[in-house]
Amino acid sequence: MDFRLLKPQLCFARAVDKTPIAKGTIHSFSISAECVIHDRNLVLKPLKRWKTQYNYLSHALNDVPISWIANSSMKIWYFVCINSVTQEPIAKFAVNYWALKNLGNFYFEKSAGEIPDNLRDEVVVTGLTILYTMATRINNPIQLIGAVFAKPGKVEGEEGRPELELEDREQRGKVKTT
């Protein structure tokens, strides 16, 4: 991670050969974030000012809108990556914010053979970028001012889709009927 005062960045590289995969940029004032994954730009746009809900258009899934929603307990912070069109979960990122060594794990809904490498890279990079964006938002009082002046909303191409909270979903990606 490259720490710059006004624009911190996360740099991601493959473990095997150290080739760069992506770069995530966290803004000091704005509550949105940006990623460059395999030389393609993604904008992580907040859906709400005061809740952890972000979305973006996925390059790995041919510009399908993807949403990240979150829920937390006293020990674990759950981030869930959802395909906004089908409302099916893609992955879950569980973060233990009391941990000293193993901070968190990604759990994909499909097996490793069924997930393309570019989708896996995109989910991991956006999930970690959102985690560090939220850590910055929690620890930076300037982010409160940024949240007040932010323009949250859906990315282009996702108008008219229903918004679901994490509690409104059943476990296997189906919408809870009431």
ABEGO torsion letter per residue (X at the ends): XBBBAABBBBBBBBAAAGBBABBBBBBAABABBBBBBGGBBBBBBBABAABBBBBBBBAAAGGBBBBBBBBBBAABBBBBBBBAAAGBBABBBBBBAABAABABBBBBABBAAABBAAAAAAAAAAAAAAAAAAAAAAABAAAAAAAAABBBEBBBGABGBBBBBAAABBAAGBBBBX
